[in-house]
Amino acid sequence: MKWSAYPNIPVFLETSDDRGLPKSYGTTPTTPTTSPALENPLDRPVHLSVTTPSTLPARDHSAVWPIPEPPPEIEVQQPRRLLLRFFPLERLRVRFNGARASQCSEKTEFTDLESGTADISNFGGLGIMDGPPKLPSIQIPSPVDEKPQRLPNIAERIERRLWRYNLNGNVIQRWLLEIISWTISAVCMGAIVGVLIYLRNEPLSRWQLNRIGLTLNAFISVLSKVASAALLLPVAEALGQLKWSWFQGHSKKLWDFEIFDNASRGPWGSFLLLIRTKGRALAALGALVTIFALALDQFFQQVVDFPDQWKLQGNSSIPRVVRYEPVYPEQYQNGLLLAQWDENLYAVLNSFFYDNGTQPMQFGNGTRADVPLSCPTSNCTWPPYETLGVCSQCVDVSQLLTFDCLETRVDWTSNLTGPGTEWTYPNGTVCGYWLNATSEEPVLMSGYLKNSTDSGEGEALLMRILALVTNPKRQTFYGGSINFKHIRNPIEDFIIAGAANEAPSVYRNETPIAHECVLSWCVKTIQSSYWLAMYQEEVTEHYMNETEGPYPWTTIRIDGPQGSGTDTYYAEDVVIDAPSSGPNHSTYGLSNLTAVNTITIFDEIFPSFTTVANSSAEPFLRYRTSFVDRVMLRKMQKNPWIPPANVSEYVDRMATAFTNVIRAGSSKEMIYGDAYDKETYVSVRWGWFSLPLGLLILSFVFLVATIIRSAKEMGQVGVWKTSAIATLLYSLPDHYQERITRPVSKGTPRARAKELRIQLLPTKGWRISGDMTSPMTPKAPRTQPPPGWL
């Protein structure tokens, strides 16, 4: 026969068959263990033999390397060319070019099946006559020359160990990785719960890891990420295992395999799996866990909150006064002790006499306190406390005024002098509103002087403050008070009336606004607070001495070589016994000397007048009218005693400023309260922990149910989980692969996969619905020779 590669080289083939003869080597201890055909040296010719096609049996069996017999249902194609056999005893380096045995590193032996030996020197090679001097070389490397096998890395070792566990007969070991992963998730969630229980309703400063830069939020975030990842691993592996179980029993659509595979990878595949199974399969539980796991991070973030709360940091203090006893320097005039004013008190009251009073000073976000409190933080509170103070009350007495034009002595014009010069006051016709108009001594509260020679409008009285106790004789009008006779030891009781719309309203005979106001000693109960540089206080109640008693003023006329005068005494101390109880209960008051020194300050402006020459002239305030030689006029830019100013509120402001001054004096004592500062606390909202704990429980149930099911199906389905190797091993037959991927006018491979139904058979592989064969059925070789054949 001719060799197709070398048509000019003849090939001698033996037509006899000695495979049916018994072998003569290796049968007894005395016989050689090596075939005689393998003992020939390389320098002898090799004689290859093969039977002719007519004499070969129907099914050929190799005596050296048997070839498995194909199943009867598979048609075996005949080889296109005759096959050459060789007997590989070991991996040697061989050259078929007529070389001597000494040129080879090891001995290579060939045998002739019929004669046993042949001299290769007489032939060109392989028993071929007249061949080329040198044939192509075939080199088989020796094992000594091979590179040593690479040791497996860590990943390969871990994978190999896990694969051994999957093949283990113990159920726990087959699912050991998934159980460990679920345990890690449970431990992380348990650590978060434990820390939150420890820090619940506690200040954040209790978290000690802040010192190393690890915040509580970072701690929860890291553990929640680990818990989420560890929770999804067993769910994904269990879904992968249920993928194989899904195709047991009945044939399912090929597309279901992709749905299950995608479900083990993410929420979108899990959503499709829920729709495919309609929530009735065990795999639907794992799909639900995968979908809801998307919200795990958000729920973990909402579990803890950090509200700011006020925490007690120390003590604060605020002043109060029980006995008002300022220190006055003694001053004498002509051997007589003079009354001394409290300079601090006078400075404050003087601003109310001629201006708009004291104004709050801006400080920080609020106003500065007018009392010397102590607050080391931005939030201080004090318990309700009592203090001696000044209270005010005002009543509208406009109904006591009567309009009339009377011929009387004018005692209110701007050019008049003080007491003792009344005989110099002119008489005239005055029109206006009178107090006690029908009496022998009516008092004009607002009106104007009629002038017959000019336009008939003379000087006008815009405002009048009438003290109901005169100075210096301390005589009373209307018993010293009209509406406040029940108040004992008042500081000042006066009536104030003013034109409603400045000078023109006086000439129009409009009714003025009149009030009776009183300033008196009292005991105030105050609730104070200081927050973010803003001081606030609220008078919750006040108490005044309303017991009856004698008139406290005593006036003595003094005549002596140095002149005459009036000696005035305040005959009693001011005592207020508040009906309160508790540790702060005291008897409040002040001495008679302090009372006199306080009352005489108000003689500065009580009584006083505001007049204007005509309707277009500027008004002037006439004050200190109780002093003979000290009467003064003052130009007023804005008079706080005349409407539209609210007299009642203005007098109340004066009383509050008065109280603050005596509380800031040398007689004060401190009341202690609490000082708070903001501190961040840990607030736990346990409701947001329902999803993580719920998914942890559901994943455990799902994993246990999958383990039980896989144990029952152990004889039918292996524990393959999401292994890609198992998917490659169980592949479809070639003609079905071509059928799915073959280009057609309509449809895609995925659409055709939806129409194909498959079933997984135990130990055999996939079975196509309607096809009795399986992908695992051995396939017949087409053109490739079996192992051992060239």
URKAPE-V620843 format. One record per backbone hydrogen bond with DSSP energy under -0.5 kcal/mol. NH is the residue of the N-H (numbers start at 1). CO is the residue of the C=O. If there is no record, write none. Layout:
{{NH CO} {NH CO}}
This chain:
{{3 6} {3 9} {4 2} {9 6} {10 8} {10 129} {11 1} {13 11} {21 18} {26 32} {31 28} {38 35} {39 36} {44 41} {47 45} {48 46} {50 14} {52 15} {55 52} {56 52} {60 58} {74 71} {75 73} {77 75} {77 781} {86 788} {88 86} {89 87} {92 90} {94 92} {94 138} {97 95} {103 100} {104 101} {112 116} {113 47} {113 111} {116 112} {117 115} {119 44} {120 118} {121 43} {122 119} {123 120} {124 128} {128 125} {129 127} {131 128} {140 138} {141 139} {145 142} {146 142} {157 153} {158 154} {159 155} {160 156} {161 157} {162 158} {163 159} {164 160} {165 161} {166 162} {167 163} {168 165} {174 170} {175 171} {176 173} {179 175} {180 176} {181 177} {182 178} {183 179} {184 180} {185 181} {186 182} {187 183} {188 184} {189 185} {190 186} {191 187} {192 188} {193 189} {194 190} {195 191} {196 192} {197 193} {198 194} {199 195} {200 196} {201 682} {202 199} {204 680} {206 203} {207 204} {208 206} {210 207} {211 208} {212 209} {213 210} {214 209} {215 213} {219 215} {220 216} {221 217} {222 218} {223 219} {224 220} {225 221} {226 222} {227 223} {228 224} {229 225} {230 226} {231 227} {232 228} {233 229} {234 230} {235 231} {236 232} {237 233} {238 234} {239 235} {240 236} {241 237} {242 238} {243 239} {244 240} {244 241} {245 241} {246 242} {247 243} {247 244} {248 245} {250 248} {252 758} {254 753} {254 756} {255 753} {256 253} {257 253} {257 254} {258 254} {259 255} {260 256} {261 257} {262 258} {263 259} {264 260} {265 262} {266 262} {269 262} {270 266} {271 267} {272 268} {273 269} {274 270} {275 271} {276 272} {277 273} {278 274} {279 274} {280 277} {284 281} {285 281} {285 282} {286 282} {287 283} {288 284} {289 285} {290 286} {291 287} {292 288} {293 289} {294 291} {295 292} {296 293} {299 295} {300 296} {301 297} {302 298} {303 299} {303 300} {304 300} {305 683} {309 679} {311 677} {313 675} {314 675} {316 673} {317 374} {318 671} {320 669} {322 667} {324 589} {325 323} {328 326} {331 338} {333 336} {336 333} {338 331} {343 341} {346 342} {347 343} {348 344} {349 345} {350 346} {351 347} {351 348} {352 348} {352 349} {353 349} {354 350} {355 351} {357 351} {363 366} {366 363} {368 361} {373 371} {374 317} {379 676} {380 530} {381 674} {382 528} {385 526} {387 524} {388 321} {389 522} {391 520} {393 518} {395 516} {397 514} {398 514} {400 397} {401 398} {402 434} {404 432} {406 404} {406 430} {408 406} {408 428} {410 426} {411 409} {416 413} {418 628} {419 625} {421 418} {424 421} {425 422} {428 408} {430 406} {430 428} {431 448} {432 404} {433 446} {434 402} {434 432} {435 443} {436 400} {436 434} {439 436} {442 439} {443 435} {445 433} {446 433} {447 461} {448 431} {449 459} {450 429} {450 448} {452 450} {456 451} {458 449} {458 456} {460 612} {461 447} {462 460} {462 610} {463 610} {464 497} {465 608} {466 464} {466 495} {467 465} {468 493} {470 475} {474 470} {477 468} {480 477} {481 478} {487 484} {488 545} {491 519} {492 519} {494 517} {495 466} {496 515} {497 464} {498 513} {499 462} {502 499} {505 501} {505 502} {506 502} {506 503} {507 503} {508 504} {509 506} {510 505} {513 498} {514 512} {515 496} {516 395} {517 494} {517 515} {518 393} {519 492} {520 391} {521 489} {522 389} {523 543} {524 387} {524 522} {525 541} {526 385} {526 524} {527 538} {528 526} {529 536} {530 380} {531 534} {532 378} {534 531} {535 367} {536 529} {538 527} {540 525} {540 538} {541 525} {543 523} {546 544} {554 569} {556 567} {558 565} {560 563} {563 560} {565 558} {567 556} {568 566} {569 554} {571 552} {571 569} {574 590} {575 573} {576 588} {578 576} {578 586} {585 582} {588 576} {588 586} {589 322} {590 574} {591 324} {595 591} {596 592} {597 593} {598 594} {599 595} {600 596} {601 598} {602 598} {602 599} {603 600} {604 601} {605 602} {606 602} {607 465} {607 605} {608 465} {609 622} {610 463} {611 620} {612 460} {617 614} {620 611} {621 634} {622 609} {622 620} {623 621} {623 632} {624 604} {625 607} {627 624} {630 627} {632 623} {634 621} {636 619} {637 635} {640 638} {642 639} {645 642} {647 645} {650 646} {651 647} {652 648} {653 649} {654 650} {655 651} {656 652} {657 653} {658 654} {659 655} {660 656} {661 657} {662 658} {663 659} {664 660} {665 662} {668 665} {669 320} {671 318} {673 316} {674 381} {675 314} {676 379} {676 674} {677 311} {679 309} {681 307} {682 202} {683 305} {683 681} {685 303} {685 683} {686 684} {688 685} {689 686} {690 687} {693 689} {694 690} {695 691} {696 692} {697 693} {698 694} {699 695} {700 696} {701 697} {702 698} {703 699} {704 700} {705 701} {706 702} {707 703} {708 704} {709 705} {710 706} {711 707} {712 708} {713 709} {714 711} {716 713} {717 713} {720 718} {723 720} {727 723} {728 724} {729 725} {730 726} {731 729} {737 733} {738 734} {739 735} {740 736} {741 737} {742 738} {752 748} {753 749} {754 750} {755 751} {755 752} {756 752} {758 252} {759 767} {760 247} {761 759} {761 765} {764 761} {765 761} {767 759} {768 773} {769 757} {771 768} {775 766} {776 764} {777 774} {789 786} {790 84}}
